[in-house]
């Protein structure tokens, strides 16, 4: 599977000072996966005190990273 970052996600990574390696780790080994609208998924993984939330959409054999941000905790308990 190929992981593709959208222009928006790259801008948000820089703006929010999120390490790209954290995003890749979250995609490869999420602690929580929640389906959302339009066949998207929210992937969560804890780094330090906060969780990284990565919004992705699977398109054929590719994973498209739409956006990422830090959250205190996921809506669903782990």
PASEBA-1860 file (N, C-alpha, C; in nm, 3 decimals):
! residues 78
1> XXXXXXXX> 0.083/-0.119/0.000/0.000/0.000/0.000/0.087/0.125/0.000 ~ 0.048/0.219/-0.080/0.120/0.345/-0.089/0.045/0.449/-0.007 ~ 0.118/0.527/0.073/0.058/0.632/0.154/0.085/0.765/0.085 ~ -0.024/0.836/0.053/-0.015/0.962/-0.019/-0.066/1.074/0.071 ~ 0.013/1.180/0.085/-0.026/1.296/0.164/-0.085/1.402/0.070 ~ -0.203/1.454/0.104/-0.261/1.563/0.026/-0.184/1.692/0.057 ~ -0.200/1.792/-0.028/-0.137/1.921/-0.003/-0.185/1.978/0.130 ~ -0.313/1.965/0.156/-0.370/2.014/0.282/-0.303/1.947/0.402
9> XXXXXXXX> -0.286/1.815/0.395/-0.227/1.744/0.509/-0.081/1.785/0.531 ~ -0.008/1.811/0.425/0.131/1.855/0.438/0.138/1.992/0.504 ~ 0.049/2.082/0.464/0.043/2.216/0.524/0.011/2.205/0.673 ~ -0.086/2.120/0.707/-0.127/2.105/0.847/-0.017/2.039/0.930 ~ 0.057/1.945/0.872/0.170/1.885/0.944/0.271/1.991/0.985 ~ 0.303/2.079/0.893/0.399/2.185/0.921/0.343/2.286/1.020 ~ 0.219/2.326/0.999/0.156/2.426/1.085/0.140/2.376/1.229 ~ 0.104/2.250/1.244/0.080/2.191/1.376/0.205/2.124/1.434
17> XXXXXXXX> 0.315/2.130/1.361/0.443/2.074/1.404/0.430/1.926/1.441 ~ 0.371/1.850/1.349/0.353/1.706/1.368/0.457/1.633/1.282 ~ 0.528/1.542/1.345/0.630/1.463/1.276/0.563/1.366/1.180 ~ 0.609/1.363/1.057/0.551/1.272/0.956/0.565/1.125/0.998 ~ 0.671/1.094/1.071/0.691/0.956/1.119/0.579/0.914/1.214 ~ 0.529/1.009/1.296/0.417/0.979/1.385/0.292/0.942/1.304 ~ 0.272/1.011/1.193/0.157/0.982/1.106/0.170/0.842/1.048 ~ 0.289/0.808/1.000/0.310/0.675/0.942/0.291/0.565/1.046
25> XXXXXXXX> 0.339/0.588/1.169/0.320/0.490/1.276/0.172/0.474/1.310 ~ 0.099/0.584/1.310/-0.045/0.578/1.339/-0.118/0.500/1.231 ~ -0.081/0.519/1.107/-0.147/0.447/0.997/-0.114/0.298/1.003 ~ 0.011/0.265/1.032/0.053/0.125/1.033/0.005/0.049/1.157 ~ -0.008/0.119/1.270/-0.044/0.051/1.394/-0.134/0.140/1.482 ~ -0.259/0.164/1.436/-0.348/0.250/1.515/-0.399/0.178/1.640 ~ -0.426/0.257/1.744/-0.485/0.202/1.866/-0.637/0.199/1.858 ~ -0.693/0.287/1.774/-0.837/0.294/1.756/-0.867/0.334/1.613
33> XXXXXXXX> -0.966/0.270/1.552/-1.011/0.305/1.417/-1.160/0.332/1.425 ~ -1.201/0.449/1.377/-1.343/0.484/1.374/-1.383/0.520/1.232 ~ -1.487/0.456/1.179/-1.535/0.496/1.047/-1.607/0.630/1.055 ~ -1.593/0.710/0.952/-1.663/0.839/0.945/-1.736/0.846/0.811 ~ -1.782/0.963/0.777/-1.861/0.979/0.655/-1.776/0.963/0.529 ~ -1.844/0.935/0.418/-1.781/0.929/0.286/-1.665/0.829/0.281 ~ -1.679/0.717/0.353/-1.581/0.607/0.353/-1.443/0.648/0.407 ~ -1.441/0.745/0.494/-1.316/0.787/0.557/-1.301/0.716/0.691
41> XXXXXXXX> -1.181/0.719/0.744/-1.155/0.660/0.876/-1.073/0.756/0.960 ~ -1.101/0.755/1.091/-1.020/0.827/1.188/-0.931/0.724/1.256 ~ -0.801/0.746/1.252/-0.705/0.656/1.316/-0.642/0.731/1.433 ~ -0.632/0.665/1.548/-0.576/0.727/1.667/-0.458/0.645/1.720 ~ -0.358/0.718/1.770/-0.245/0.654/1.838/-0.190/0.754/1.939 ~ -0.156/0.703/2.057/-0.108/0.790/2.164/0.042/0.813/2.154 ~ 0.081/0.939/2.166/0.221/0.981/2.171/0.232/1.077/2.289 ~ 0.298/1.034/2.393/0.309/1.118/2.513/0.174/1.132/2.581
49> XXXXXXXX> 0.131/1.255/2.606/0.004/1.281/2.675/-0.116/1.285/2.581 ~ -0.091/1.310/2.453/-0.200/1.330/2.358/-0.207/1.219/2.254 ~ -0.319/1.218/2.183/-0.341/1.124/2.074/-0.328/1.197/1.941 ~ -0.267/1.131/1.847/-0.263/1.183/1.711/-0.383/1.126/1.637 ~ -0.462/1.214/1.579/-0.579/1.174/1.500/-0.544/1.196/1.354 ~ -0.553/1.090/1.276/-0.521/1.096/1.133/-0.647/1.056/1.056 ~ -0.691/1.143/0.967/-0.807/1.115/0.883/-0.757/1.064/0.749 ~ -0.800/0.944/0.712/-0.754/0.883/0.587/-0.873/0.833/0.506
57> XXXXXXXX> -0.846/0.814/0.379/-0.944/0.752/0.289/-0.868/0.650/0.205 ~ -0.917/0.528/0.203/-0.854/0.423/0.124/-0.912/0.426/-0.017 ~ -0.823/0.439/-0.114/-0.863/0.441/-0.254/-0.786/0.331/-0.325 ~ -0.856/0.224/-0.357/-0.797/0.105/-0.417/-0.684/0.054/-0.328 ~ -0.560/0.062/-0.373/-0.448/0.011/-0.293/-0.371/0.123/-0.224 ~ -0.422/0.245/-0.231/-0.354/0.360/-0.171/-0.428/0.410/-0.048 ~ -0.353/0.471/0.042/-0.411/0.538/0.158/-0.384/0.687/0.141 ~ -0.490/0.765/0.137/-0.480/0.909/0.119/-0.495/0.976/0.255
65> XXXXXXXX> -0.390/1.045/0.299/-0.393/1.118/0.426/-0.457/1.254/0.399 ~ -0.573/1.279/0.464/-0.646/1.403/0.440/-0.606/1.513/0.537 ~ -0.594/1.480/0.667/-0.552/1.577/0.766/-0.508/1.506/0.894 ~ -0.439/1.579/0.980/-0.393/1.525/1.107/-0.399/1.634/1.212 ~ -0.426/1.594/1.336/-0.416/1.689/1.446/-0.411/1.615/1.579 ~ -0.367/1.689/1.683/-0.358/1.634/1.817/-0.491/1.650/1.888 ~ -0.529/1.547/1.966/-0.649/1.555/2.050/-0.611/1.503/2.189 ~ -0.683/1.551/2.291/-0.656/1.507/2.427/-0.692/1.361/2.445
73> XXXXXX> -0.806/1.321/2.387/-0.847/1.180/2.389/-0.951/1.156/2.282 ~ -0.960/1.034/2.230/-1.062/1.003/2.130/-1.201/1.008/2.192 ~ -1.302/1.025/2.110/-1.440/1.029/2.158/-1.478/0.894/2.220 ~ -1.430/0.786/2.159/-1.455/0.651/2.212/-1.338/0.613/2.303 ~ -1.367/0.544/2.409/-1.260/0.499/2.500/-1.179/0.389/2.434 ~ -1.053/0.383/2.467/-0.965/0.277/2.417/-0.972/0.158/2.507
END
